[in-house]
Amino acid sequence: MSKKYMVIDGIRTEFTDEKNILQVIRKAGVHVPTFCYYTDMSIYGACRMCVVEDERGGIIASCSTPPKDKMVIKTNTSKLHQHRKMILELLLASHCRDCTVCEKNGNCRLQMLAARFRLTNVRFPNTHPDRCIDDSSLSIVRDPSKCILCGDCVRMCNEVQHVGAIDFAHRGANMVVSPAFGRDIVETDCVNCGQCAAVCPTAAITIKNDLREVWQALYAPDKRVVAQIAPAVRVAIGEEFGLPAGKNSVGKIFTALRMLGFDTVFDTSFSADLTVVEEAGELVYKLENGEKKYPLGNSMPLFTSCCPAWVRFVETKYPEILPYVSTCKSPMEMFGAVIKEHYKPADQEAGVETISVAVMPCVAKKYEAAREEFKRNNVPDVDYVITTKELILMIKELGIQFNEIEPSAPDMPFSISSGAGVIFGVTGGVMEAALRHVAEQNNEALREIEYSGIRGLEGTKVAEVEIGGKTLRVGVVNGLGNAENLIQKLQRGEEKLDFVEVMACPYGCIGGAGQPFGYQSVKQERATGMYKADKSAIIKRSVENPTLLNMYENGMLKDRAHELLHVHYGK
């Protein structure tokens, strides 16, 4: 059977299961511009930047047209060039042009395409509307005046996340993307995942920036500023400094943070180990006592609680399953409590205040840190959360050559972590870490867990694992739409599981909205980088972390683990 092919700009390009012409074009090594196309979402075809010309001179949208055998396509003709420039001019005619003070200056797709097509003049008068900025959320900022109506955020919120906090409103020239009835985003069921900001090509939706407060703390002489770095940050930050995707740069991050002025730096992988120990214990308790202690017995699984967007999703849409959400704090909040408790005696003696800063791939962590449940005596355990993108801005602001600096180690006493703690940053990592904890202590058991089917970037994974003579049926989901589908199957009795890991962001924390933007291939490289870090780790199981064990036996966690490491969410 002869292979199917297309002719792209005179280049014969074979194709198999590509869904549209655009994918074949990219396969041929040609970059056709787009605003509204993402492989993870439905095809919208609104921006028309991806149009191409067929052999009869017809103009077709490459994103929504399936490929045909022996089809001849041109991607760069005089007609197409003028067409794309016209679209850009029309977009700019209704767009805010304060580019130099824009949050996305230098990283805006509209700005990049305007530069690519050398738009030095817009022939149409600027009709940019004066619309109010919505900064009511703790995680994102909405500026409707910078919206180009590509619909990326709407489809992400509705199709992928099943939240539906925003949608199109009005018609024609009055069309806007907005919450229902023009409300502020904080008044909706928004879960603060920030995936809308991740796919927005302009600055219509951006991450709320907390750098001003962090800089003030760093320059204050009476503040001890302590940083913790989430596992997923290490495999993404280097992309902005010329390093390959998935490169483990955690040592360079420690060095950069010290150069920025942080007094002490830690790896959140340590508290991920804490989470594993506590969560695994909770799982064992539920399996042994669930029929007596839970409203529906063991008919519903135990759900992880590391992801604040997932917790918020449960609170707003499925409050009936809150009793089945683990009471464990997230690794960030566990570490925040431990850090504040550790430095409390020294702070009182020296007359300083410890400021806890978390560097996260996640936008929802900003919301989590501000929750009342994570305050003690009205003082938050984590004072500020900055994303990977924000840390990149800080590094660039000080002129640090990230790719050239030497790596260093985290500070004592929380400098040891296991490979299980590191893989928290990729979907399936929390599950694998927990299963390692309850499995037999040998390499064969670890290999069986590794190849059980819980690794991979698929949206939903179900696996059966033999643990201690029992068969556990576990689930791993990423993306809230997949989580909702699984919840409904569980409620209908179509699925029976013992333990479920949920991450709100597609592909897990490596795809968090606070990470540099990357397509699926980039996120795959990040996942590979996480597993490489785990493979090189001396300690594989959280329970083997000596620092952690000492804290339970002789340290601050002795008789205080529940107080410091657990939380109870109300309906």
C-alpha positions as CSV (number, residue, x, y, z in Angstrom):
1,M,0.0,0.0,0.0
2,S,1.4,3.3,-1.1
3,K,1.9,6.0,1.5
4,K,-0.2,9.1,1.5
5,Y,1.5,12.4,1.0
6,M,0.9,16.1,0.5
7,V,3.0,18.6,-1.4
8,I,3.7,21.6,0.9
9,D,5.5,24.5,-0.8
10,G,6.9,22.0,-3.3
11,I,8.1,19.6,-0.5
12,R,6.6,16.1,-0.6
13,T,5.4,15.4,3.0
14,E,4.0,12.0,4.0
15,F,1.2,11.8,6.5
16,T,-0.7,9.1,8.4
17,D,-3.0,10.1,11.2
18,E,-2.6,13.9,11.2
19,K,-6.0,15.4,11.9
20,N,-5.6,18.5,9.8
21,I,-3.4,20.2,7.2
22,L,-1.8,22.4,9.8
23,Q,-0.1,19.3,11.4
24,V,1.2,18.2,8.1
25,I,2.6,21.6,7.4
26,R,4.4,21.7,10.7
27,K,5.7,18.2,9.9
28,A,7.2,19.7,6.8
29,G,9.1,22.2,8.8
30,V,7.0,25.3,8.0
31,H,5.6,27.5,10.8
32,V,2.2,28.9,9.9
33,P,1.1,31.4,12.5
34,T,-2.0,30.7,14.7
35,F,-3.8,32.3,17.6
36,C,-6.6,30.0,18.4
37,Y,-5.3,26.5,17.6
38,Y,-4.3,24.0,20.4
39,T,-4.2,20.3,19.9
40,D,-5.7,19.7,23.3
41,M,-8.9,21.7,22.5
42,S,-11.6,21.7,19.9
43,I,-10.9,23.5,16.6
44,Y,-12.3,27.0,16.7
45,G,-11.0,28.4,13.4
46,A,-11.7,32.0,14.4
47,C,-8.4,33.8,13.9
48,R,-7.8,32.7,10.2
49,M,-4.1,33.3,10.5
50,C,-3.4,29.7,9.5
51,V,-5.1,30.0,6.1
52,V,-3.3,28.4,3.1
53,E,-3.8,28.4,-0.6
54,D,-4.7,25.2,-2.6
55,E,-3.7,24.4,-6.1
56,R,-6.8,26.1,-7.5
57,G,-6.1,29.4,-5.6
58,G,-8.7,28.7,-2.9
59,I,-8.1,30.0,0.6
60,I,-8.7,27.4,3.3
61,A,-8.1,27.2,7.0
62,S,-5.4,24.7,7.6
63,C,-6.5,24.0,11.3
64,S,-10.0,22.8,10.3
65,T,-9.3,21.1,7.0
66,P,-8.4,17.4,7.0
67,P,-5.4,16.4,4.8
68,K,-6.0,14.6,1.5
69,D,-3.7,12.4,-0.5
70,K,-1.7,14.2,-3.2
71,M,-3.1,17.6,-2.0
72,V,-0.9,20.6,-3.1
73,I,-0.7,23.4,-0.6
74,K,1.1,26.8,-0.6
75,T,1.7,28.5,2.7
76,N,3.3,31.7,1.4
77,T,1.9,33.6,-1.5
78,S,1.3,37.3,-2.0
79,K,-2.4,36.8,-1.3
80,L,-1.7,35.0,2.0
81,H,0.9,37.5,3.1
82,Q,-1.5,40.4,2.6
83,H,-4.3,38.5,4.2
84,R,-2.3,37.8,7.4
85,K,-1.1,41.4,7.6
86,M,-4.7,42.6,7.2
87,I,-5.8,40.4,10.1
88,L,-3.0,41.7,12.3
89,E,-3.8,45.3,11.4
90,L,-7.5,44.8,12.3
91,L,-6.5,43.2,15.6
92,L,-4.2,46.0,16.5
93,A,-6.8,48.6,15.5
94,S,-8.9,47.4,18.4
95,H,-6.1,46.6,20.8
96,C,-4.3,48.4,23.6
97,R,-0.9,49.4,22.3
98,D,0.8,50.2,25.6
99,C,3.3,47.4,24.9
100,T,6.3,48.7,26.8
101,V,4.3,48.6,30.1
102,C,2.4,45.5,29.4
103,E,2.8,42.4,31.6
104,K,3.4,40.3,28.5
105,N,5.9,42.6,26.8
106,G,8.4,40.5,24.9
107,N,6.3,37.4,25.3
108,C,3.1,38.3,23.5
109,R,2.1,36.4,20.4
110,L,0.4,39.4,18.8
111,Q,3.5,41.4,19.4
112,M,5.7,38.7,18.0
113,L,3.6,38.3,14.8
114,A,3.5,42.1,14.3
115,A,7.3,42.1,14.4
116,R,7.5,39.0,12.2
117,F,5.3,40.7,9.5
118,R,7.1,44.0,10.0
119,L,3.9,46.0,10.8
120,T,5.3,49.5,11.3
121,N,2.0,51.2,10.5
122,V,-1.7,50.3,11.1
123,R,-3.9,51.8,8.4
124,F,-7.0,51.8,10.6
125,P,-7.9,54.2,13.5
126,N,-7.5,52.7,16.9
127,T,-10.9,51.8,18.4
128,H,-9.5,50.1,21.5
129,P,-12.2,50.1,24.1
130,D,-11.7,51.4,27.6
131,R,-12.7,48.5,29.8
132,C,-12.1,47.9,33.5
133,I,-9.4,45.6,34.7
134,D,-10.6,42.7,36.9
135,D,-8.0,42.0,39.5
136,S,-10.4,40.5,42.1
137,S,-8.8,37.1,41.8
138,L,-5.8,36.1,43.9
139,S,-4.4,34.2,41.0
140,I,-5.1,36.0,37.7
141,V,-5.8,39.4,36.3
142,R,-8.3,40.1,33.4
143,D,-7.8,43.0,31.1
144,P,-10.6,42.9,28.5
145,S,-9.1,45.8,26.5
146,K,-6.3,43.4,25.4
147,C,-8.6,40.6,24.3
148,I,-8.5,39.5,20.6
149,L,-11.5,37.2,20.9
150,C,-9.5,34.1,19.9
151,G,-11.6,32.0,22.4
152,D,-8.6,30.0,23.7
153,C,-9.4,30.8,27.3
154,V,-13.1,30.0,26.9
155,R,-12.5,26.6,25.4
156,M,-9.8,25.8,28.0
157,C,-12.2,26.7,30.9
158,N,-15.2,24.9,29.4
159,E,-13.9,22.0,27.4
160,V,-10.7,21.0,29.3
161,Q,-11.4,22.1,32.8
162,H,-15.3,21.9,32.9
163,V,-15.4,25.0,35.1
164,G,-17.3,27.4,32.8
165,A,-16.3,30.6,34.7
166,I,-16.0,32.6,31.5
167,D,-17.6,32.7,28.1
168,F,-18.5,35.0,25.2
169,A,-21.0,37.7,25.8
170,H,-22.8,40.1,23.5
171,R,-22.4,40.1,19.7
172,G,-20.6,41.8,16.9
173,A,-18.3,44.7,17.8
174,N,-19.6,44.5,21.4
175,M,-18.5,40.9,21.9
176,V,-16.4,40.3,25.0
177,V,-15.1,37.4,27.0
178,S,-16.5,37.7,30.5
179,P,-18.0,35.9,33.5
180,A,-21.8,35.7,33.3
181,F,-23.6,39.0,33.8
182,G,-20.4,40.9,33.8
183,R,-19.4,39.8,37.3
184,D,-15.9,39.8,38.6
185,I,-14.0,36.5,38.3
186,V,-13.9,36.1,42.1
187,E,-17.7,35.8,42.1
188,T,-17.7,32.8,39.8
189,D,-16.8,29.1,40.4
190,C,-13.3,29.9,39.1
191,V,-10.8,27.4,40.6
192,N,-7.8,29.6,40.1
193,C,-6.0,27.0,37.9
194,G,-4.8,29.8,35.6
195,Q,-5.0,27.6,32.5
196,C,-6.9,30.5,30.8
197,A,-3.8,32.7,31.3
198,A,-1.6,29.9,30.1
199,V,-3.2,29.8,26.6
200,C,-4.0,33.5,26.3
201,P,-1.8,34.8,23.4
202,T,-1.9,38.4,24.7
203,A,-2.2,40.0,28.2
204,A,-6.0,39.7,28.3
205,I,-5.5,37.2,31.1
206,T,-2.3,37.2,33.1
207,I,-0.9,35.7,36.3
208,K,-1.2,38.1,39.3
209,N,2.3,39.4,39.9
210,D,3.5,39.4,43.6
211,L,7.1,40.5,42.9
212,R,6.8,43.9,44.4
213,E,6.1,42.5,47.9
214,V,8.8,39.8,47.5
215,W,11.4,42.5,46.6
216,Q,10.4,44.6,49.6
217,A,10.9,41.6,51.9
218,L,14.3,40.8,50.4
219,Y,15.6,44.3,51.0
220,A,14.2,44.6,54.5
221,P,16.9,44.2,57.2
222,D,14.5,42.7,59.8
223,K,13.2,39.9,57.5
224,R,14.6,36.4,57.2
225,V,13.4,35.4,53.7
226,V,13.2,31.7,53.1
227,A,12.4,30.1,49.7
228,Q,11.1,26.6,48.8
229,I,11.2,25.4,45.2
230,A,8.6,23.0,43.8
231,P,9.8,19.9,42.0
232,A,8.4,20.9,38.6
233,V,10.2,24.2,38.5
234,R,13.6,22.6,38.0
235,V,12.7,21.1,34.6
236,A,11.1,24.2,33.0
237,I,12.9,27.3,34.1
238,G,16.0,26.6,32.0
239,E,13.9,26.9,28.7
240,E,13.9,30.7,29.1
241,F,17.7,30.7,29.3
242,G,18.6,28.6,26.4
243,L,18.7,25.2,28.2
244,P,16.9,22.2,26.7
245,A,13.4,21.4,27.9
246,G,13.5,18.9,30.8
247,K,17.0,19.9,31.9
248,N,17.2,19.6,35.7
249,S,18.4,23.0,36.9
250,V,17.6,22.8,40.6
251,G,21.2,23.5,41.6
252,K,21.3,26.6,39.5
253,I,18.0,27.7,41.0
254,F,19.4,27.5,44.5
255,T,22.4,29.6,43.4
256,A,20.2,32.2,41.7
257,L,17.9,32.5,44.7
258,R,20.9,33.2,46.9
259,M,22.1,35.8,44.4
260,L,18.6,37.4,44.5
261,G,19.0,37.8,48.3
262,F,17.1,34.9,49.8
263,D,18.6,33.9,53.2
264,T,17.8,30.2,53.0
265,V,16.7,28.0,50.2
266,F,15.0,24.6,50.4
267,D,13.5,22.0,48.0
268,T,9.8,21.3,48.3
269,S,10.6,17.7,47.5
270,F,11.4,17.3,51.2
271,S,7.9,18.1,52.2
272,A,6.6,16.0,49.3
273,D,8.1,13.2,51.3
274,L,6.1,14.3,54.3
275,T,3.0,14.3,52.2
276,V,3.6,10.7,51.1
277,V,4.1,9.5,54.6
278,E,0.9,11.1,55.9
279,E,-1.2,10.4,52.8
280,A,-0.1,6.7,52.7
281,G,-1.0,6.4,56.4
282,E,-4.4,7.9,55.6
283,L,-5.0,5.5,52.8
284,V,-4.1,2.5,54.9
285,Y,-6.5,3.8,57.6
286,K,-9.3,4.2,55.1
287,L,-8.9,0.7,53.6
288,E,-9.0,-0.8,57.1
289,N,-11.7,1.4,58.7
290,G,-13.5,3.0,55.8
291,E,-16.8,1.1,56.2
292,K,-17.1,2.5,59.7
293,K,-15.6,6.0,59.4
294,Y,-16.8,7.3,56.0
295,P,-20.3,8.3,54.9
296,L,-20.4,5.9,52.0
297,G,-17.8,3.4,53.4
298,N,-15.2,2.4,50.9
299,S,-17.5,2.8,47.9
300,M,-15.6,6.1,47.1
301,P,-11.9,6.3,46.9
302,L,-9.5,8.5,48.8
303,F,-8.6,11.5,46.7
304,T,-5.3,13.4,46.9
305,S,-5.3,17.0,48.2
306,C,-2.0,18.4,46.8
307,C,-3.7,20.5,44.1
308,P,-5.6,23.6,45.4
309,A,-7.5,24.0,42.2
310,W,-8.8,20.5,42.5
311,V,-9.8,21.1,46.1
312,R,-11.7,24.3,45.0
313,F,-13.4,22.3,42.2
314,V,-14.7,19.8,44.7
315,E,-15.9,22.5,47.1
316,T,-17.9,24.3,44.4
317,K,-19.2,21.4,42.3
318,Y,-19.0,18.2,44.3
319,P,-19.1,19.1,48.0
320,E,-20.5,15.6,48.8
321,I,-17.1,14.0,48.2
322,L,-15.2,16.4,50.5
323,P,-15.0,13.7,53.2
324,Y,-13.0,11.6,50.8
325,V,-10.4,14.3,50.0
326,S,-7.3,13.7,52.0
327,T,-6.8,15.9,55.0
328,C,-3.1,16.2,54.2
329,K,-1.9,19.7,53.4
330,S,-0.2,20.2,50.1
331,P,3.6,19.9,50.2
332,M,3.9,23.7,49.9
333,E,1.7,24.3,53.0
334,M,3.3,21.5,55.0
335,F,6.7,23.0,54.3
336,G,5.4,26.5,55.1
337,A,4.2,25.3,58.6
338,V,7.5,23.4,59.2
339,I,9.7,26.5,58.2
340,K,7.8,28.9,60.4
341,E,7.9,26.4,63.3
342,H,11.6,25.8,62.8
343,Y,12.7,29.4,62.8
344,K,10.3,30.6,65.5
345,P,12.8,30.3,68.4
346,A,15.6,32.0,66.4
347,D,13.3,34.8,65.2
348,Q,12.2,35.6,68.8
349,E,15.8,35.7,69.9
350,A,17.1,37.8,67.0
351,G,14.0,40.1,66.7
352,V,13.4,39.2,63.0
353,E,10.4,37.9,61.1
354,T,10.6,34.9,58.8
355,I,9.0,35.4,55.4
356,S,8.2,32.2,53.6
357,V,8.2,32.4,49.8
358,A,7.2,29.5,47.6
359,V,8.4,29.1,44.0
360,M,5.6,27.2,42.3
361,P,4.6,26.1,38.8
362,C,1.0,26.6,39.9
363,V,-1.1,29.8,39.9
364,A,-3.7,28.3,42.3
365,K,-1.0,28.2,45.0
366,K,-1.4,32.0,45.4
367,Y,-5.1,31.3,46.3
368,E,-4.2,28.4,48.6
369,A,-1.6,30.4,50.6
370,A,-4.3,33.1,51.4
371,R,-6.9,30.6,52.6
372,E,-7.8,30.9,56.3
373,E,-7.2,27.2,56.9
374,F,-3.5,27.8,56.3
375,K,-3.1,30.6,58.8
376,R,-2.0,30.2,62.5
377,N,-2.8,33.1,64.8
378,N,-3.8,35.0,61.6
379,V,-0.3,34.5,60.2
380,P,0.0,32.6,56.9
381,D,2.4,29.7,56.8
382,V,3.4,30.7,53.3
383,D,3.5,34.5,52.9
384,Y,4.1,34.8,49.1
385,V,3.8,32.5,46.2
386,I,5.7,33.3,43.0
387,T,5.5,31.3,39.8
388,T,8.3,29.9,37.6
389,K,7.6,32.8,35.3
390,E,8.0,35.4,38.1
391,L,11.3,33.9,39.2
392,I,12.5,34.1,35.6
393,L,11.6,37.9,35.7
394,M,13.5,38.4,38.9
395,I,16.6,36.6,37.5
396,K,16.5,38.7,34.3
397,E,15.9,41.9,36.3
398,L,19.2,41.4,38.2
399,G,21.1,40.4,35.0
400,I,21.9,36.9,36.3
401,Q,23.3,34.7,33.6
402,F,21.3,31.6,34.6
403,N,22.9,29.3,32.1
404,E,26.4,30.2,33.3
405,I,26.1,30.2,37.1
406,E,27.4,27.2,39.1
407,P,24.9,24.9,40.8
408,S,24.7,24.6,44.6
409,A,22.9,22.6,47.2
410,P,19.9,23.4,49.4
411,D,20.4,24.5,53.0
412,M,20.3,22.5,56.1
413,P,18.5,21.0,57.9
414,F,15.9,20.2,55.2
415,S,18.3,19.3,52.4
416,I,17.6,15.6,51.9
417,S,14.7,14.4,49.7
418,S,13.8,11.2,47.9
419,G,13.2,10.5,44.3
420,A,9.5,9.9,45.3
421,G,9.3,13.5,46.4
422,V,10.7,14.8,43.1
423,I,8.2,13.0,40.8
424,F,5.3,14.9,42.5
425,G,5.6,17.4,39.7
426,V,4.4,15.0,36.9
427,T,1.0,13.4,36.6
428,G,1.0,10.0,38.3
429,G,4.0,11.0,40.5
430,V,2.0,11.4,43.7
431,M,0.4,8.0,43.2
432,E,3.7,6.3,42.5
433,A,5.3,7.9,45.5
434,A,2.5,6.7,47.8
435,L,2.6,3.2,46.4
436,R,6.3,3.0,46.9
437,H,5.7,3.8,50.6
438,V,3.3,1.0,51.2
439,A,5.0,-1.5,48.9
440,E,7.6,-4.1,49.9
441,Q,11.1,-2.7,50.4
442,N,12.9,-4.2,47.4
443,N,13.8,-3.1,43.8
444,E,11.4,-5.6,42.2
445,A,8.4,-4.1,43.9
446,L,9.5,-0.6,42.8
447,R,9.9,-1.8,39.2
448,E,6.4,-3.3,39.3
449,I,4.9,0.0,40.4
450,E,6.9,1.8,37.7
451,Y,5.5,-0.4,35.0
452,S,2.0,-0.7,36.4
453,G,0.5,1.9,34.0
454,I,0.4,5.0,36.2
455,R,3.2,6.8,34.3
456,G,2.4,8.7,31.1
457,L,0.7,11.9,30.2
458,E,-2.7,10.4,29.4
459,G,-5.7,12.3,30.9
460,T,-7.0,9.3,32.8
461,K,-5.2,6.2,33.9
462,V,-6.5,3.2,35.9
463,A,-4.2,0.5,37.2
464,E,-4.2,-2.5,39.5
465,V,-1.2,-2.8,41.9
466,E,-0.4,-5.8,44.2
467,I,0.5,-4.3,47.6
468,G,1.1,-6.6,50.6
469,G,-1.0,-9.4,49.2
470,K,-3.9,-7.1,48.4
471,T,-4.9,-5.7,45.0
472,L,-5.3,-2.0,45.0
473,R,-7.2,-0.4,42.1
474,V,-5.9,3.2,41.6
475,G,-6.7,6.1,39.3
476,V,-4.6,9.0,38.0
477,V,-6.3,12.0,36.3
478,N,-5.0,15.3,35.1
479,G,-7.3,18.1,33.9
480,L,-10.5,18.8,35.8
481,G,-12.7,17.7,32.9
482,N,-11.2,14.2,33.2
483,A,-11.6,14.4,37.0
484,E,-15.3,15.2,36.6
485,N,-15.9,12.4,34.2
486,L,-14.2,10.0,36.7
487,I,-16.2,11.3,39.6
488,Q,-19.5,10.7,37.7
489,K,-18.4,7.2,36.9
490,L,-17.7,6.5,40.5
491,Q,-21.0,8.0,41.6
492,R,-22.9,5.8,39.1
493,G,-21.1,2.7,40.2
494,E,-19.4,2.2,36.8
495,E,-15.9,2.3,38.4
496,K,-14.5,1.1,41.7
497,L,-11.2,2.6,42.9
498,D,-9.3,2.7,46.2
499,F,-7.1,5.8,45.6
500,V,-7.2,8.6,43.1
501,E,-4.6,11.2,42.3
502,V,-6.0,14.4,40.7
503,M,-4.1,17.3,39.2
504,A,-6.1,20.2,37.8
505,C,-3.5,21.2,35.1
506,P,-3.2,19.0,32.0
507,Y,-0.1,16.8,32.4
508,G,0.3,17.7,36.1
509,C,2.5,20.4,37.6
510,I,4.9,20.3,34.7
511,G,2.0,21.9,32.7
512,G,1.1,24.4,35.4
513,A,0.0,27.9,34.4
514,G,2.9,29.4,36.1
515,Q,5.4,27.6,33.9
516,P,6.8,28.9,30.6
517,F,4.4,28.1,27.8
518,G,5.1,24.8,26.0
519,Y,3.3,22.4,23.8
520,Q,2.8,18.8,24.6
521,S,6.2,17.8,23.3
522,V,7.9,20.2,25.7
523,K,5.8,18.9,28.6
524,Q,6.9,15.3,27.6
525,E,10.5,16.4,27.9
526,R,9.8,17.9,31.3
527,A,8.2,14.7,32.5
528,T,11.3,12.8,31.2
529,G,13.5,15.2,33.2
530,M,11.5,14.5,36.4
531,Y,11.9,10.7,36.0
532,K,15.7,11.1,35.3
533,A,16.0,13.1,38.5
534,D,14.2,10.3,40.4
535,K,16.4,7.7,38.7
536,S,19.6,9.4,40.0
537,A,18.3,9.9,43.5
538,I,20.0,7.8,46.2
539,I,16.8,7.5,48.2
540,K,13.8,6.2,46.3
541,R,11.1,6.0,49.1
542,S,9.9,8.8,51.2
543,V,10.0,6.8,54.4
544,E,13.7,6.3,54.0
545,N,14.4,10.0,54.3
546,P,16.6,10.2,57.5
547,T,15.8,13.9,58.2
548,L,12.1,13.1,58.0
549,L,12.4,10.1,60.3
550,N,14.3,12.2,62.9
551,M,11.5,14.9,62.8
552,Y,8.9,12.2,63.6
553,E,11.0,10.5,66.3
554,N,12.8,13.4,68.1
555,G,11.9,16.6,66.3
556,M,9.0,19.1,65.8
557,L,6.6,16.4,64.4
558,K,6.7,14.3,67.5
559,D,3.1,14.3,68.7
560,R,2.4,17.3,66.5
561,A,2.2,15.8,63.0
562,H,-1.6,16.2,62.7
563,E,-1.5,19.8,63.9
564,L,1.2,20.9,61.5
565,L,0.5,18.7,58.5
566,H,-3.2,18.3,58.2
567,V,-6.2,20.5,57.4
568,H,-10.0,20.1,57.3
569,Y,-12.0,21.8,54.6
570,G,-15.5,22.8,55.3
571,K,-18.5,22.7,52.9
